[in-house]
Amino acid sequence: MNFRFFAVLCCLAIPVVSLLAQPYTGSLSITMGPEETVFDYTTDRCAVLDLPDVYAHPIRTAQGIMLVSGNAPNNYFMFGRDFSTLRRSCDAVLVSGDKWPVDSFDHQEWITSVYSEDGTTIHALVHNEYHDPYSRKCKPGITDPSNPCWYNFVSYAVSSDGGRTFTQPQSPNHLVAMLPFKWNADAAPRGAPPPHGYFEPSNIVKHQGFYYCMMFAITSNTNQGQRGTIIMRTDDITNPGSWKFWNGTDFSIPFVNPYARTIVDSSQFIPAFVAPRTIRDLRGSLTWNTYLNQFVLIGASVFPVDGTETCGFFLSRSSDLLTWSEPQLIRSAILGWPPCNRQTPDQAERNISQEAYPSLIDHDAADISFTMVDSTAYLYYMQNMDNHRPGGWGLRRNLVRFPITFSKSDTASTHVDQGASATQALLLSIHPNPSTDVARATFSLLADSYVHLEVLSALGTVVSTVLHDQFSAGTHTVALPLSALPAGAYRCRLTAGEAGMVTVPLIVVR
């Protein structure tokens, strides 16, 4: 091969014809396909308490797909070559500490959020429940969720083997988020205090150099009405204590541990609720939608539909993670509590008494952490067949999914800059080329967009993910590490929202 000629060829940017990507705020139509079972409790469980009890979140690893969908005290995951071959692994990836002292911060643990940039090192946020086993107001000697005394916080775990095992920094260095006041079994004038704390972290999404996560919060130990969705971010996902909460103006509320320091005024460390009049406590699945050029938040809740409060799975859209659209019904659902526990004839026949934890997953997502979705994806959720049985909650829960398609119903809000040249919407070049250990990738954008840059083998297999982040309009240059790649022919592929995709050749020499 004539490397000199090939290098000149590779330095030429290859354009993609595309319209400018602007947030789509018009009407959205949603269609759904047939339901299929991913995990059947009766046949697939590893133990009595092995059931899908979180929002399903996948990671693309070197071996295929890892899917979070487990329960405390043992967190069992699913693994497969792809989404059609997922099977339960009966090797627990993290076993709950289930310790009695509240200041051990090691209790009933659910791995909830996962994020990775290489498919090997996987960062996780852990939903951590403390159920007081000491107080007579609670359920003495019991630490599981049947104990009504409930103090919740979020901690951190990490895997270095593609999700097969997770470890945590020594307590309290694994703490991520907790209320700025201690557990107090006597907080309520009568009986046990209501559940309170930070619950159910969403997907972690990377945006303009920060990692973001949304979650549900009850910020009072006496008033359950102080509840809603909150958001936090960090620029260092490896540092559990670096997350900061939104205070209504900026991300300036740091993590504080009330057991490690005296907090005189706890109110200054309580985060603001995000769009409380709009999304209320909607939370769960957070993704970036390249078809809509917006963030999409999906959860199970109750919102008005044509003037009637409706129980179901809903979605809301945002361009900045702070201002959200009125939730749109995906479909009605039986949520398991009044008035959301009325079965349809089909649910009664199949004994379905609860549906929860809807999560949007695009099987063809370009990124390793599946935080990107386009117009077609799958909605995963839990289906409970024996909720509220005598003596506690039912255990026979399945994980199911159905295909979902989004369609723009109108184009009134779609913006097209007629003065821009569509043939210059996306440009990519690599220098030097051929390269040895490090090259520079330069790309140009006509609009703000999520950028995904990866290196492919000659056969089209992804061998390295270089970028997955939001970039502003303009020209950007990033380093392209190549030292781990053998000599040979490769391709660099750049995807930038609706601006399209461009691929250029790359030669690595040694």
TITORZA-936265 format. One record per residue (C-alpha): x, y, z. Coordinates in steps of 0.2 Angstrom, whole numbers, plus 2048, in hexadecimal, padded with zeros to 3 digits. Each point is the difference from the previous one (the first is absolute). Layout:
<recs>
XYZ ...
</recs>
This chain:
<recs>
800800800 8068127FC 800807811 8048127FA 7F18007F4 7F57F880E 80580D80D 7FB80E7F4 7EF7F87FD 7FD7FE812 803812804 7F18057F5 7F080280A 7F17F77F9 7F0809801 7EF7FA805 7F08087FA 7F580480E 7F580E808 80580980F 7FC7F7810 7F480A80B 7F57FA80E 7F07FA7FA 7F280680C 7F17FC7F5 7F37F2802 8077EF802 7F77F07FB 8047EF809 7FD7EF7F9 8037F080A 8037EE7FA 7FD7EF809 8067FC811 80D7F3803 8087F9810 812803804 8017F8811 7F37F4807 8017FF813 7F87EE800 80E7F97F5 80F80C800 802805812 8107FC80A 7F8801811 7EF804808 805813801 8078017EE 7F480B7F7 80080F7F5 7FE80F80C 80980E7F8 8008097EF 8097F57F3 8108087FA 80D7F87F4 8128027FD 8097FA7F0 80F7F5805 80E7F77F7 7F57F0802 7F08077FB 7F280880B 7FF802812 7EE804807 7FC807811 7F07F9806 8027F9812 7FC801812 807801811 8087F880A 8087F77F1 80280A7F0 7FE7F47F1 8038067EF 7FC7FA7EE 80D7FD7F3 8007FB7EE 8088027EF 7F280C7FB 7EF805807 7F87F07F9 80B7F4809 800808812 8007F380E 800802813 8117FD808 7FF7F9811 811807806 7FB80F80A 8098107FA 7FE809811 7F97F9811 7F880C80B 809803811 7F0801809 808807810 7F680680F 809811805 7F980E7F5 8118087FF 8087F17F8 7F78067F0 8007EE7FA 7EE7F9800 7F47F97F3 8088057EF 7F98007EE 80C8047F2 7F680C7F6 80980C7F4 80F7FA7F6 80C8097F5 80F7FB7F6 80B8087F2 80A7F07FC 7F57F1804 80C7FA80D 80080D80F 7EE802804 7FB80E80D 7F07FD80A 7F480A80B 7F87F580E 7EF803807 8047FC813 7F17FD80C 802801813 7F27F880A 802803812 8017EF80A 802808811 7F180C803 7EF7F8807 7F780C7F4 8087F67F2 8017ED7FE 80D7FB80C 80D7F47F9 7FB8027EE 80A80A7F4 7F77FB7EF 7F380B7F8 7F27F980A 80680B80E 7F68117FE 80F80B807 8098057F0 80F80C7FE 8078007EF 8108067F8 80B7FD7F0 8117F8800 80D7FB7F3 8077F07FA 80C7FB7F1 8037F17F6 8117FD7F7 7FB7F07F7 7F18057F5 7F37FF80D 8037EF807 805806811 7FE811809 80A80780F 7FE81080A 80C80C808 8027FE813 7F1808809 7FC80F801 80B8047F0 7F37F77F5 7F280D805 7F980A7F2 7F0808806 7F7800810 7F580C80A 80980D80B 7F87F9810 8017F0809 7F47F2802 7F480380E 7F37F3804 7F780C80C 7FE80E7F3 7EE7FD7FD 7F480480F 7F87EF7FE 8067F07F9 80F7FE7F4 80580F7F5 7FC7FF7EE 80D7F97F3 80C80E7FC 8108037F6 8067FE7EE 7FA7F27F6 8017F77EF 80E8097F6 7FD8017EE 80C7FC7F2 81080B800 80180B7F1 80F80A7FA 7FD8117FA 80D80E7FD 80D7F980B 7F57FB80E 7F87F0806 7ED803805 7F47F5809 7EE803806 7F77F780F 7F180080B 801809811 7F680280F 80980E80A 7F7800810 7FF7F280E 7EF806805 7F78067F0 7FF7F57F1 7F980E7F6 8118077FF 8047F57F1 8058017EE 80E7FD7F3 811808803 8108007F5 8137FF804 8108017F6 8137FD801 80F8027F5 8087F1808 7F67F17FF 80E7F680A 7FE80B80F 7F07FC80A 80181080A 80180C7F2 7EE8007FA 7F7811803 7ED803801 7F680D7F6 7FA80D80C 7F48097F4 80D80B7F9 8107F67FE 8087F0805 808806810 7FA7F480E 80E7F5805 7FE7EF808 800800813 8017F280C 7F6805810 8087F280A 8128077FC 7FC813803 7F480A80A 7F48097F4 7F880F808 7F48057F2 7FB7F07F6 7F580A7F5 80F8077F6 8047EF7FA 7EF7FB7FA 7FF7FF7ED 7F28097F6 7F37F57F7 8018017ED 7F18067F7 7F57FB80F 7EF8077F8 8047F77F0 8087EF803 7FB7FE812 80A7F1806 8037F87EE 8107F7800 8097F07FB 8077FF7EE 80A80F7F9 8078007EE 80580B7F2 7F57FF7F1 8098037F0 7EF8007F6 7F980D80B 811809804 7FA800812 8017F7811 7F27F4803 7FB7FB812 7F47F1802 7F87FA810 7F07F9808 7F480D808 7EF8087FF 7FD80F7F5 7F18087F8 7FB7FA7EF 7F28097F7 7FC807811 7FF7EF809 80E7FB80C 8077F07F8 80C7F3807 80D7FA7F4 8118017F8 8048127FB 80E80A7F7 806812801 80C8097F5 80E80D804 80E8097F7 809805810 7FB7F380D 7F880D80B 7F18067F6 7F47F27FB 7F17FE7F5 7EF7FA806 8017ED802 7F97F67F1 7F77EF803 8097F27F8 7F37F3807 7F57FD80F 8077F580D 7FA7F8810 80C80780D 7FB7F680F 7F880C80C 7EF809800 7FA8077F5 80D7F87F4 7FB7EE805 7F17FD7F4 8047F17F5 7FB8007EE 7F77EF7FA 8117FB7F8 80A804810 7F37F780B 8017F07F5 813801801 800804812 80A8107FD 7FE80B810 80F80D7FD 80A8077F3 81080B804 8118067FB 7FE8047EE 8118037F8 8038057EE 80E7F67F7 8068017EE 8087F07FC 80A8087F2 80680F80A 8118067FB 807803811 8067F380D 7F480580D 7F08017F6 7FC812804 7FC8037EE 7EF7FC7F8 7F98047EE 7EF7FE7FA 7FF7ED803 8047F8811 7F97F480D 7F7804810 8057F480E 7F57FF810 7FC7F480F 7F07F6800 7FA7FA811 7F47F1800 7FD7FF813 801811808 7FB804812 7FE7EE805 7FC7FC812 81080380A 80880C7F4 8048047EE 7FF7F37F3 8107F97F8 7FA7F97F0 80680E7F5 8067FF7ED 80A80C7F6 7F78037EF 80380C7F1 7F78067F1 8068097F1 7FC8137FF 80080C7F2 800813800 7F980A7F2 8008137FE 7EE8057FD 8038117FA 80F80B7FA 7FA811806 80F80180D 80D7F97F5 80D80D7FC 80A7FF7F0 80D80E7FC 7FE8027EE 81080B7FF 80B7F1805 8077F47F4 7F97EF803 8107F87F8 80A80780E 7F67FA80F 80D7F4806 8137FF7FC 80D7F4807 8137FF7FD 80E7F7808 812806801 80D7F97FE 7FA7F17F6 8097F3800 802802813 80A7F780D 7FB803812 7F6810800 7F68097F2 7F480F801 7EE7FF7FA 7F98117FB 7ED8027FD 7F580E7FC 7EE802805 7F380D7FA 7F57FD80F 8027FB813 7FF7ED800 8057F0809 8107F97F8 8047EE800 8127FB7F9 8067EF7FE 80D7F67F7 7FB7F07F6 80A7F27FA 8007FC7ED 7F27F4803 7F580D809 8027FB812 80280E80D 8117FF807 801811809 7F380D806 809811800 7F280C804 7EE800806 7FB812805 7F78107FC 80A80D7F5 7FB8117FB 8008067EE 8118037F8 8107F77FD 8087F480D 8107F6801 8027F180C 80E7F3803 7FE7EF7F8 80A7F480A 8067F27F5 80E7F780B 7F57F1804 7FC7FC7EE 80A7F57F5 8068067EF 7F37FF7F3 7F28097F7 7F280780A 7F180C7FF 7FB80F80B 7ED802801 7F9811806 7ED801805 7F9811804 7ED7FF805 7F58037F0 80F8087F7 8047EF7FA 80F7F5800 8108007F7 80E7F37FF 8128037FA 80E7F37FE 80F7FF80C 8107F77FF 80B7FB80F 8127FC7FE 80D7FA80C 
</recs>
